[in-house]
Amino acid sequence: MESIAVLMMCPMNNYLEHELEKRFKLFRYWTQPHQREFLSQHAESIRAVVGNAAAGAEADLIDALPKLEIVSSFSVGLDKIDLIKCKEKGIRVTNTPDVLTDDVADLAIGLMLSVLRRICVCDKYVRKGAWKFGDFKLTTRFSGKTVGIIGLGRIGLAIAKRAEGFDCPISYYSRSEKPNTNYRYYGSVTELASNCDILVVACALTPETTHIVNREVIDALGPKGVLINIGRGPHVDEPELVSALLEGRLGGAGLDVFENEPEVPEELFGLDNVVLLPHVGSGTIETRKDMADVVLGNLEAHFANKPLLTPVV
């Protein structure tokens, strides 16, 4: 397969990049100073694209690559891939589900604990020597808090199971009520937010779920509520979130994703009730290698005319 041209959209993972170079004819898109000319030169040879949550295969890229056969995403999210155009052109699409579920769910629980127990603020308190002059202020218990989850898919379920270990009642919103679960279902996100202490965003990003957490939802969650976002930044209306936190209409937030990454609203930097992470939900050595192996496995299966490991289209 060394002669098969694969276009890698941006830096993702050293192991993945090394293995792609070893097994295929690898082109690094981000290193090309004149990308349009590059695509024109190699349009007849590139048969695969490897993307991620930041850069996938939009319509213009797909149109520029007439020989494209497969888009393999180093991510579970597919919002950077034009799935409709891929279907129209018969281009296969794969992602990396399951292997990142545990890490993302672990991080969601970590964010809940960090926000409620002010772990990051406590760390700074000790480091700057403030403990010598008095005890840290009291914080809020996590155990027993009602956790509402938007999207009860693989990751949402994994978060729910972990939160149950802290005796947290679980409720959820999704497009339809899920069978075989005892969790309480709410038919709207606003209703869910009104009936939970912690609201977790864990759904896929689609046009329908963009800004699914808006001012109405934030106000329903209220001044004692906490928002956790381990989904995608555009799930949340970021200016409304910032306003609610600054005005005290929302109790706190734990955010791994943002609307215009890597840009983060500077107004959040000074807030003790907010924990900010640089989109590291799946960012462990173990999971990123597993994700890379799924990407490689899908590419090799496709070009060997074997069933894909994780087909989406």
C-alpha positions in Angstrom: 0.0 0.0 0.0 3.1 2.3 0.0 2.0 3.8 -3.3 -1.4 4.9 -2.1 -1.5 8.6 -1.4 -3.0 9.7 1.9 -3.5 13.4 2.8 -3.1 14.2 6.5 -4.9 17.4 7.3 -3.0 18.7 10.4 -0.7 17.5 13.1 -2.5 15.0 15.3 -0.4 12.2 16.8 3.3 11.3 16.2 2.6 7.6 16.2 -0.2 8.0 13.7 1.9 10.2 11.5 4.9 7.8 11.6 2.7 4.8 10.8 1.0 6.5 7.9 4.4 7.4 6.5 5.6 3.9 6.8 2.5 2.3 5.3 1.3 4.8 2.7 2.5 7.7 0.6 1.9 10.5 3.1 1.2 14.1 2.3 1.1 16.6 5.1 -1.4 19.3 4.2 -0.4 21.8 6.8 3.1 22.0 5.5 2.1 23.1 2.1 2.6 26.8 1.6 0.3 26.9 -1.5 -2.5 24.5 -0.7 -4.7 25.1 -3.7 -1.8 24.5 -6.1 -0.8 21.4 -4.1 -4.3 19.9 -4.4 -4.4 20.6 -8.1 -1.0 18.8 -8.6 -2.0 15.7 -6.6 -5.8 15.6 -7.3 -5.5 12.4 -9.4 -3.4 10.5 -6.8 -4.9 11.3 -3.3 -7.3 8.5 -2.4 -7.6 9.0 1.4 -7.9 11.9 3.8 -7.1 11.6 7.5 -8.7 14.4 9.6 -9.7 15.1 13.2 -11.9 17.4 15.3 -10.1 20.5 14.0 -9.7 19.7 10.3 -11.7 17.1 8.3 -13.0 17.1 4.8 -15.3 20.0 3.8 -17.1 20.2 0.5 -14.4 22.2 -1.3 -11.7 19.7 -0.4 -13.8 16.8 -1.5 -14.6 18.5 -4.8 -10.8 19.1 -5.3 -10.0 15.4 -4.9 -11.9 13.4 -7.6 -10.1 10.1 -6.7 -10.9 10.4 -3.0 -12.3 7.1 -1.6 -12.2 7.3 2.2 -12.1 9.9 5.0 -10.8 8.4 8.2 -11.3 10.7 11.2 -8.9 10.6 14.2 -12.0 11.7 16.3 -15.4 10.5 17.2 -17.0 13.7 16.1 -17.8 14.2 12.4 -18.8 17.9 12.3 -15.7 18.7 10.1 -16.7 16.3 7.4 -19.4 16.9 4.8 -21.2 13.7 5.2 -23.9 14.5 2.6 -21.3 15.1 -0.1 -19.4 11.9 0.9 -22.6 9.9 0.5 -23.3 11.5 -2.8 -19.9 10.6 -4.1 -19.7 7.2 -2.6 -16.8 8.2 -0.3 -16.5 6.0 2.8 -16.2 7.7 6.2 -14.9 6.3 9.5 -14.3 7.6 13.0 -12.9 6.4 16.3 -15.8 5.6 18.6 -15.6 3.5 21.8 -11.8 3.7 22.3 -12.1 7.2 23.7 -15.3 6.8 25.7 -13.7 6.0 29.1 -11.2 8.9 29.0 -13.8 11.4 28.1 -16.2 10.1 30.8 -13.4 10.2 33.3 -12.6 13.8 32.5 -16.3 14.8 32.8 -16.3 13.5 36.4 -13.0 15.2 37.0 -14.5 18.5 35.8 -17.5 18.1 38.1 -15.2 17.5 41.1 -12.9 20.3 40.1 -15.6 22.9 39.8 -17.6 21.9 42.9 -14.6 21.3 45.2 -12.5 24.2 43.7 -9.6 21.8 43.2 -7.7 24.1 40.8 -8.2 27.1 43.1 -7.1 25.1 46.1 -3.9 24.2 44.3 -3.1 27.8 43.6 -4.0 28.7 47.2 -1.3 26.3 48.5 1.3 27.3 45.9 1.1 31.0 46.6 1.5 30.4 50.3 -2.0 31.6 51.3 -2.6 28.6 53.5 -0.2 29.9 56.1 -2.6 32.8 56.7 -5.8 30.8 57.0 -7.9 27.9 55.8 -9.4 27.7 52.4 -13.1 28.6 52.2 -15.7 25.8 52.2 -16.8 24.3 48.9 -19.7 22.2 47.6 -20.3 18.4 47.8 -20.5 16.4 44.6 -21.9 13.2 45.9 -25.7 13.0 45.6 -26.0 15.9 43.1 -28.5 15.4 40.3 -26.7 15.0 37.0 -28.5 15.8 33.8 -26.9 14.5 30.6 -27.6 15.9 27.1 -27.1 12.9 24.8 -27.2 9.4 26.2 -24.9 7.7 23.7 -21.7 5.8 24.5 -20.0 8.7 26.3 -23.2 9.9 28.0 -23.9 6.4 29.4 -20.3 6.1 30.6 -20.6 9.4 32.5 -23.9 8.3 34.0 -22.5 5.0 35.3 -19.5 6.9 36.9 -21.8 9.5 38.5 -24.0 6.7 39.9 -20.9 5.7 41.9 -21.2 9.0 43.7 -24.9 8.3 44.4 -25.9 10.9 41.9 -29.5 10.6 40.5 -29.3 10.6 36.7 -31.6 12.2 34.1 -31.2 12.9 30.5 -32.4 14.4 27.2 -32.0 12.9 23.8 -34.0 12.8 20.5 -36.1 10.0 21.9 -36.4 8.1 25.2 -33.9 5.3 25.5 -35.2 1.7 26.3 -33.5 -0.4 28.9 -32.6 2.4 31.3 -34.1 3.6 34.6 -32.8 7.1 34.1 -35.4 9.8 34.1 -36.1 11.2 30.6 -37.0 14.9 29.9 -38.4 15.9 26.5 -36.6 19.2 26.4 -33.2 20.5 27.4 -34.7 23.4 29.3 -36.8 21.0 31.4 -33.7 18.8 32.0 -31.7 21.9 33.2 -34.5 22.9 35.5 -34.3 19.6 37.3 -30.6 19.0 37.7 -27.7 20.4 39.7 -25.1 19.6 37.0 -25.8 19.7 33.3 -23.4 17.7 31.0 -23.2 18.2 27.3 -22.3 14.8 25.7 -24.2 14.8 22.4 -22.9 14.9 18.8 -22.6 18.3 17.1 -25.1 18.8 14.4 -27.0 21.8 13.1 -29.8 20.9 15.5 -27.5 20.7 18.5 -25.6 23.9 17.8 -26.3 26.3 20.7 -28.4 23.6 22.3 -27.4 25.3 25.6 -28.7 28.8 25.2 -29.7 31.6 27.5 -33.0 29.8 28.4 -31.2 26.6 29.3 -28.5 28.4 31.3 -31.2 30.4 33.2 -33.1 27.1 33.9 -29.9 25.6 35.3 -29.6 28.6 37.6 -27.1 30.3 40.0 -26.4 27.1 41.9 -26.1 24.9 38.7 -22.9 23.8 37.0 -22.4 23.3 33.3 -20.0 20.7 32.0 -19.1 20.6 28.3 -17.0 17.7 27.0 -18.9 17.7 23.7 -18.1 20.4 21.2 -17.7 24.2 21.8 -20.6 25.2 19.5 -23.0 23.2 21.6 -23.0 26.2 23.9 -23.8 29.8 23.1 -20.5 31.1 24.5 -21.4 34.8 24.9 -24.5 33.8 26.9 -22.4 31.5 29.0 -19.8 34.2 29.7 -22.6 36.7 30.6 -24.3 34.2 32.9 -21.1 33.4 34.8 -20.1 37.1 35.1 -23.6 38.1 36.3 -23.9 35.1 38.8 -26.8 33.6 36.9 -24.9 30.3 36.6 -23.0 28.7 39.5 -20.0 27.4 37.6 -18.7 25.6 34.5 -16.2 23.0 33.6 -15.2 23.3 29.9 -13.0 21.1 27.8 -14.2 22.6 24.5 -14.8 26.1 23.2 -16.6 27.7 20.3 -13.5 29.1 18.5 -10.7 26.9 19.6 -8.0 27.6 20.6 -9.4 31.1 21.4 -11.0 31.2 24.8 -13.0 34.2 26.2 -10.6 36.1 28.4 -13.4 37.1 30.7 -13.3 33.5 32.1 -9.7 33.6 33.1 -10.3 35.3 36.5 -13.3 33.2 37.6 -12.7 30.8 40.4 -15.9 28.8 39.6 -14.7 27.9 36.1 -12.3 25.2 35.1 -10.8 25.5 31.6 -9.1 22.7 29.7 -7.5 22.7 26.2 -9.8 20.0 24.6 -8.0 17.0 26.1 -11.0 14.7 26.6 -9.3 11.8 24.8 -5.8 13.1 25.5 -4.1 10.1 27.1 -1.2 8.2 25.6 -3.2 5.0 25.7 -6.3 6.3 24.0 -4.6 8.3 21.3 -2.6 5.2 20.3 -5.8 3.2 20.2 -7.5 5.9 18.1 -4.5 5.9 15.7 -4.8 2.1 15.3 -8.4 2.4 14.4 -7.6 5.0 11.8 -4.9 2.8 10.3 -7.1 -0.3 10.5 -9.9 1.4 8.6 -7.5 2.6 5.9 -5.9 -0.8 5.4 -9.3 -2.6 5.5 -10.6 -0.3 2.8 -7.7 -0.6 0.4 -7.7 -4.4 1.0 -11.4 -4.6 0.1 -12.3 -5.8 3.6 -15.1 -4.6 5.9 -14.3 -1.3 7.7 -13.8 -1.4 11.4 -16.0 1.7 12.3 -18.0 2.7 9.2 -20.1 5.8 9.3 -20.8 6.2 5.6 
